[in-house]
Amino acid sequence: LLNTQPGIITTGFVTNVQSTASFLQSGTGAVLRTVQSKERDMVSVKDYGAVGNGVTDDTAAFNAAISANPSVYVPIGTYIISSMITVNANHKKIYCDSKDSIIQYTGSVNVLAVMTFGPSTGDTYGNELDNCTLKGNSHTTSDLYVQNVAHSMFNNVNLKDATTNCVLVQAVVGVEMRNTVCTGSDGGNFVVIPVNGIYLDRSTFIGPNTTMIITNP
């Protein structure tokens, strides 16, 4: 496809190319798809306006992306949020490019955590958080709060700078936390109250007053 006006590409022209141009994967059995369909295989927070420059408030972009999609990718960058990110639906996956994908709370209002999984009532299941760094400040009690969640995975998560807890886990069933690293928090705590099945593997919690508090149901 060629635009006959050199140096000018109209919005309508680009949209038409995306919706009509074809993509064919290699290998036997591959089928033709539109470029638009192929590009929608991976949903990024940047598709919803996130910038990740350590300055722009990306809260609305994160909320919109998580609300609209089961799986959301977070590229490398520092994403500023001004309110707690809440994931309270089933089968939600947030996966970061690496621990250099930093979700950082910079608000001045006290919040329970940088990110929370699960509703205050009822329960959710099948959630994942992978390869992300959650960074709090003096107004975040915990970096990560997990409540009323079942059969979910938290893997390669880096937790930093909350005032009291790295992780606060409450009323969960069959939750796995692997390769979790906590540094720089005032407390460095891993708090579980109460649970019915949590698996903790190859994780490190470092802080001036680090403790592990587990209260069984």
Solvent accessible surface area in square Angstrom, and as a share of the most:
residue,aa,sasa,rsa
1,L,160,0.79
2,L,154,0.77
3,N,34,0.17
4,T,120,0.70
5,Q,98,0.43
6,P,126,0.79
7,G,89,0.85
8,I,87,0.44
9,I,118,0.60
10,T,68,0.40
11,T,116,0.67
12,G,52,0.50
13,F,57,0.24
14,V,64,0.37
15,T,69,0.40
16,N,76,0.39
17,V,43,0.25
18,Q,61,0.27
19,S,45,0.29
20,T,80,0.47
21,A,29,0.23
22,S,72,0.46
23,F,65,0.27
24,L,107,0.53
25,Q,94,0.42
26,S,99,0.64
27,G,59,0.57
28,T,153,0.89
29,G,68,0.65
30,A,36,0.28
31,V,106,0.61
32,L,121,0.60
33,R,79,0.29
34,T,50,0.29
35,V,43,0.25
36,Q,50,0.22
37,S,47,0.31
38,K,64,0.27
39,E,101,0.45
40,R,164,0.60
41,D,85,0.44
42,M,100,0.45
43,V,28,0.16
44,S,12,0.08
45,V,0,0.00
46,K,96,0.41
47,D,97,0.50
48,Y,84,0.32
49,G,52,0.50
50,A,7,0.05
51,V,65,0.38
52,G,11,0.11
53,N,84,0.43
54,G,31,0.30
55,V,121,0.70
56,T,53,0.31
57,D,76,0.40
58,D,2,0.01
59,T,13,0.08
60,A,80,0.62
61,A,7,0.05
62,F,1,0.00
63,N,65,0.33
64,A,44,0.34
65,A,0,0.00
66,I,11,0.05
67,S,90,0.58
68,A,68,0.52
69,N,20,0.10
70,P,92,0.58
71,S,40,0.26
72,V,2,0.01
73,Y,36,0.14
74,V,0,0.00
75,P,25,0.16
76,I,97,0.49
77,G,15,0.15
78,T,35,0.20
79,Y,0,0.00
80,I,17,0.09
81,I,0,0.00
82,S,53,0.34
83,S,51,0.33
84,M,56,0.25
85,I,0,0.00
86,T,55,0.32
87,V,1,0.01
88,N,85,0.44
89,A,40,0.31
90,N,61,0.31
91,H,108,0.48
92,K,22,0.09
93,K,72,0.30
94,I,2,0.01
95,Y,55,0.21
96,C,4,0.02
97,D,69,0.36
98,S,35,0.23
99,K,72,0.30
100,D,88,0.46
101,S,0,0.00
102,I,43,0.22
103,I,0,0.00
104,Q,42,0.18
105,Y,1,0.00
106,T,66,0.38
107,G,12,0.12
108,S,90,0.58
109,V,107,0.62
110,N,117,0.60
111,V,25,0.14
112,L,69,0.35
113,A,0,0.00
114,V,0,0.00
115,M,0,0.00
116,T,5,0.03
117,F,0,0.00
118,G,1,0.01
119,P,27,0.17
120,S,92,0.59
121,T,108,0.63
122,G,57,0.54
123,D,96,0.50
124,T,5,0.03
125,Y,97,0.37
126,G,25,0.24
127,N,0,0.00
128,E,59,0.26
129,L,0,0.00
130,D,18,0.09
131,N,48,0.25
132,C,0,0.00
133,T,3,0.02
134,L,0,0.00
135,K,47,0.20
136,G,4,0.04
137,N,39,0.20
138,S,86,0.56
139,H,59,0.26
140,T,0,0.00
141,T,52,0.30
142,S,0,0.00
143,D,0,0.00
144,L,2,0.01
145,Y,16,0.06
146,V,0,0.00
147,Q,29,0.13
148,N,29,0.15
149,V,2,0.01
150,A,18,0.14
151,H,127,0.57
152,S,6,0.04
153,M,51,0.23
154,F,1,0.00
155,N,34,0.17
156,N,45,0.23
157,V,1,0.01
158,N,27,0.14
159,L,0,0.00
160,K,63,0.27
161,D,44,0.23
162,A,1,0.00
163,T,42,0.25
164,T,58,0.34
165,N,12,0.06
166,C,0,0.00
167,V,0,0.00
168,L,22,0.11
169,V,0,0.00
170,Q,65,0.29
171,A,46,0.35
172,V,2,0.01
173,V,64,0.37
174,G,30,0.29
175,V,0,0.00
176,E,54,0.24
177,M,1,0.00
178,R,63,0.23
179,N,41,0.21
180,T,2,0.01
181,V,48,0.28
182,C,0,0.00
183,T,43,0.25
184,G,51,0.49
185,S,1,0.01
186,D,88,0.45
187,G,7,0.06
188,G,0,0.00
189,N,17,0.09
190,F,4,0.02
191,V,13,0.08
192,V,0,0.00
193,I,59,0.30
194,P,46,0.29
195,V,14,0.08
196,N,106,0.55
197,G,40,0.39
198,I,45,0.23
199,Y,106,0.40
200,L,59,0.29
201,D,29,0.15
202,R,167,0.61
203,S,31,0.20
204,T,62,0.36
205,F,32,0.13
206,I,100,0.51
207,G,24,0.23
208,P,104,0.65
209,N,104,0.53
210,T,54,0.31
211,T,69,0.40
212,M,102,0.46
213,I,82,0.42
214,I,91,0.46
215,T,70,0.41
216,N,114,0.58
217,P,120,0.76
